[in-house]
Structure formats: structure tokens, C-alpha cells
């Protein structure tokens, strides 16, 4: 997991000149290796090839990074994984061009730019007139009128260098048809199961894994396990198959142009048989939800709970967690103070009529809002609130979990996965926005089903374009009155 502390002018104890002493503590039961980066507001953080870095940014305060490309004839691949908000990315070769960056006119300042809603991916070929070896300078900043964003950023040479994964943290990926994407996850001696989930926003990528330190392939003998076929998005590796492995190599193969989010969970238990001795189990963190990206999960008959974390910001915006059931009867519980809420110990439970939980920033209780704000007298660092969510199933079940901020017209669109239903809870007169990415298709059908029928039948509207927002008066297509399907 990642953590950030920010010190600013006007805060108690802040020094514009002087020396700061920084302490880092390890709360885990075993020793670990950590990386610490300190920077000022005008400095550039160095990105290592294939190593994700966590960051925060706002519209008028960009986060700056530097990447050195040293391999001739190789492209540069930049992956920006949003956790909350909607960050954009700007890349230049001349550092001075970012000194007077105008957020309202990025096209003028940036050599390469990505302003996609959700995740952003940039590929800079070595054949590009401005590409090739040397330094690349990157700026990440939020969209205007949106709260600050949190994200992971990765820069890598477009070769076989794997992207390092952190258990529980999402990672964006994008590949052209026929191309592999490689990732690596470190596993400890107490890891008894690894679950890998891919959520595609475009295409239908397959998952392959190896434990012998080599990249997996598609032919027999080139992989230990695989999850292949349309709609297959989960791969589970048991501890008995991990043997004495310390790393898990993951290959994502794209049969067609694909974009996706990848996340891995390492379930901890006793020391695996292939290790003579080891410390206690490592701490398990909840799976981090990306805003607007539904995460599908399965609970077996031997598991009661699945845990998720969603960063809600400063508690001012309305926030919604929604569970879409596929099988079984999942129940949702949430807490700000308990990292592992249960059906008996929680602060918020699902509302009547459906598995959803809503935090209304404007009228939530003082006790709830206090947990979203800094403690009294603490004016250091970034103020945020993390909602810890638990989904409980009495028996085997399958579901997806979605975290979103309800910002009306500024709300981010929820990613729709082809062929997978997504539940939404709407207040009266509220619009819900969704995005569907398609390739070469001849027809699109969107079907809406009321779970809790109301007097007024909802309507479907559609528009084309990454930032377009259909309304009652501006849209490409609309469902017929009383209808539940929209065909384009």
C-alpha cells in the first residue's frame, strides 16, 4: 500500500528553510523493504522502469515526474491508473515547457497528452520525431471543477519489462491485438492463495501465469495456469501450486485491442509447506476500488467476507457504494473506523430495497463526518476519508462492487463491462452516467431493468464521445417511452 504526507505554507510547524526529520514505521509482522520519496512543489519525482508510483494532484497543482529512456529502438509506455477523481497526463521532452503549464490549454503546452475519462495510456514510438532515448518530463493534473485526484503512474520501455504489482492495488493496462502485457507480483511464504482479476473496458484479454521466473506463453508448457475465453476474468492460484515461489509472473494477452484494470489479492495463512520457517502472516489490506470501475468478486463456501477500500475525499461529496449481485445474496456493510467491518460491527449497512450504501456529505451525522476530516488541531497532511466496505455472503456468491462520487453533471461515468449487468441507485431527477467502449461492431443494445419499480419509468439516453454527457434535450439516441432497451 502507499501513503502520502503533505506539508504546506501556513500549517503549524512548517519551515520553508531548514531540515525535516522523517520517521517511517513498519506495522507488519515481518520485515519489509520500502521506498521513500520526498519532494518540493517544483521538483520532479524519478520513475523507475516498470515501477508504479502513487501520487495526488489537483487542477492547479500538478504532480511532476521524470523518466529516462535508455534503450534505443524502444517505445515509451505511460500508464496512469486513477484511484479517485479523473487525472490527465501531459508529457514533454523539454522540462522548461512545464514551468508555465496552462491547465486550460494543455494542447498548446504538451508534446503528448491524454485527457481520457478514467484511465490514461500513452505510447510514444521511437520513430516519433520527438521520441527516442533521453529524458521525458511528465505532469499529472486533475480535470477542472473536480476535487483532487489520486493515482498510480508507471512509465516503462515497451519491451518485456514487467510492471510490478502491489497486492490489493489496481493497475491499468492497454494493448493492441496480438500483444502481451507482463506483470510481476511478489508472494511471501505465508501466501496461501492468489486471486487475479481483470476488468476489461475494451476487448477480452486472457490471463496466464508462471512461477519459474519466465514470462508465460499461450502454448502448453509455457504457463502454469490460464484463464481463457470470452468473459473469463478471474484466475485463482492455490498455495499448493505456488510451491516455494517468491514471485508470480502474469501475462495478459490481447486477442483484440484491449484496455483493462488488473488487481491481485494475496490471501495470507500459515507458512507454506515448501518453506522451513517464516514469520507470522502478512497484513491483508482491502482491495482498492477505482472510482467508477466495478470490481467483480467471488466468495466460496469457505469464505464469509470480502473487503474493499474506497477513498471518499474530504466527506463533502455524496459517495455511493453499490453491490451488483450475480449469484447468491451479498450484503454490504461499511465503516470509517473499522478496517474489517462485519454484519455485527459496522457503522453503515445497505439501504432497504437493494445492496447499496450512501454517504451524504451534506447531511451525514457529526460523528461520521468527523472521521472524514482531520482530527482537531491536526493541520498536517492530506485530508481524506477511506470507506472500508465488507460484502458478506452466507453461502457461495458472485457480485461486483462499485464506488462512485455523486457530483451530478460532474460525475464520472461508470465503466460498463460487455455483457455484465451493473446496478445503479438514483435519487429523483438524478442522472447516472456510464461509458461503453466498442471496437468494430454493427449493433449495440443497452437494457435497463427496474429492481425497485417506481411510478415513473426511467429512460435511457446515449451520446458519443469521451466527455459527452447526454441529457433530456441533447442525445444521440433515446429509449421509447415506457421502454427498457436502447438499440443503436
Residue, then its C-alpha position, 0 to 999 in steps of 0.5 A: x500500500x502507499x501513503x502520502x504526507x503533505x506539508x504546506x505554507x501556513x500549517x503549524x510547524x512548517x519551515x520553508x528553510x531548514x531540515x525535516x526529520x522523517x520517521x517511517x514505521x513498519x506495522x507488519x509482522x515481518x520485515x519489509x523493504x520500502x521506498x521513500x520519496x520526498x519532494x518540493x512543489x517544483x521538483x520532479x519525482x524519478x520513475x523507475x522502469x516498470x515501477x508504479x508510483x502513487x501520487x495526488x494532484x489537483x487542477x492547479x497543482x500538478x504532480x511532476x515526474x521524470x523518466x529516462x529512456x535508455x534503450x534505443x529502438x524502444x517505445x515509451x509506455x505511460x500508464x496512469x491508473x486513477x484511484x479517485x477523481x479523473x487525472x490527465x497526463x501531459x508529457x514533454x521532452x523539454x522540462x522548461x515547457x512545464x514551468x508555465x503549464x496552462x491547465x486550460x490549454x494543455x494542447x498548446x503546452x504538451x508534446x503528448x497528452x491524454x485527457x481520457x475519462x478514467x484511465x490514461x495510456x500513452x505510447x510514444x514510438x521511437x520513430x516519433x520525431x520527438x521520441x527516442x532515448x533521453x529524458x521525458x518530463x511528465x505532469x499529472x493534473x486533475x480535470x477542472x471543477x473536480x476535487x483532487x485526484x489520486x493515482x498510480x503512474x508507471x512509465x516503462x520501455x515497451x519491451x518485456x519489462x514487467x510492471x510490478x504489482x502491489x497486492x490489493x492495488x489496481x493497475x491499468x493496462x492497454x494493448x493492441x491485438x496480438x500483444x502481451x502485457x507482463x506483470x510481476x507480483x511478489x508472494x511471501x511464504x505465508x501466501x496461501x492463495x492468489x486471486x487475479x482479476x481483470x476488468x476489461x473496458x475494451x476487448x477480452x484479454x486472457x490471463x496466464x501465469x508462471x512461477x519459474x521466473x519466465x514470462x508465460x506463453x499461450x502454448x502448453x508448457x509455457x504457463x502454469x495456469x490460464x484463464x481463457x475465453x470470452x468473459x473469463x476474468x478471474x484466475x485463482x492460484x492455490x498455495x499448493x501450486x505456488x510451491x516455494x515461489x517468491x514471485x508470480x509472473x502474469x501475462x495478459x494477452x490481447x486477442x483484440x485491442x484491449x484496455x483493462x484494470x488488473x488487481x491481485x489479492x494475496x490471501x495470507x495463512x500459515x507458512x507454506x509447506x515448501x518453506x522451513x520457517x517464516x514469520x507470522x502472516x502478512x497484513x491483508x489490506x482491502x482491495x482498492x476500488x477505482x472510482x467508477x470501475x466495478x470490481x467483480x468478486x467471488x466468495x466460496x463456501x469457505x469464505x464469509x467476507x470480502x473487503x474493499x477500500x474506497x477513498x471518499x475525499x474530504x466527506x463533502x461529496x455524496x459517495x455511493x457504494x453499490x453491490x451488483x449481485x450475480x449469484x447468491x445474496x451479498x450484503x454490504x456493510x461499511x465503516x470509517x473506523x473499522x478496517x474489517x467491518x462485519x454484519x455485527x460491527x459496522x457503522x453503515x449497512x445497505x439501504x432497504x430495497x437493494x445492496x447499496x450504501x450512501x454517504x451524504x456529505x451534506x447531511x451525514x451525522x457529526x460523528x461520521x463526518x468527523x472521521x472524514x476530516x482531520x482530527x482537531x488541531x491536526x493541520x498536517x497532511x492530506x485530508x481524506x476519508x477511506x470507506x472500508x466496505x465488507x460484502x458478506x455472503x452466507x453461502x457461495x456468491x458472485x457480485x461486483x462492487x462499485x464506488x462512485x462520487x455523486x457530483x451530478x453533471x460532474x460525475x464520472x461515468x461508470x465503466x460498463x463491462x460487455x455483457x455484465x449487468x451493473x446496478x445503479x441507485x438514483x435519487x429523483x431527477x438524478x442522472x447516472x452516467x456510464x461509458x461503453x467502449x466498442x471496437x468494430x461492431x454493427x449493433x449495440x443494445x443497452x437494457x435497463x431493468x427496474x429492481x425497485x419499480x417506481x411510478x415513473x419509468x426511467x429512460x435511457x439516453x446515449x451520446x458519443x464521445x469521451x466527455x459527452x454527457x447526454x441529457x433530456x434535450x441533447x442525445x444521440x439516441x433515446x429509449x421509447x417511452x415506457x421502454x427498457x432497451x436502447x438499440x443503436 
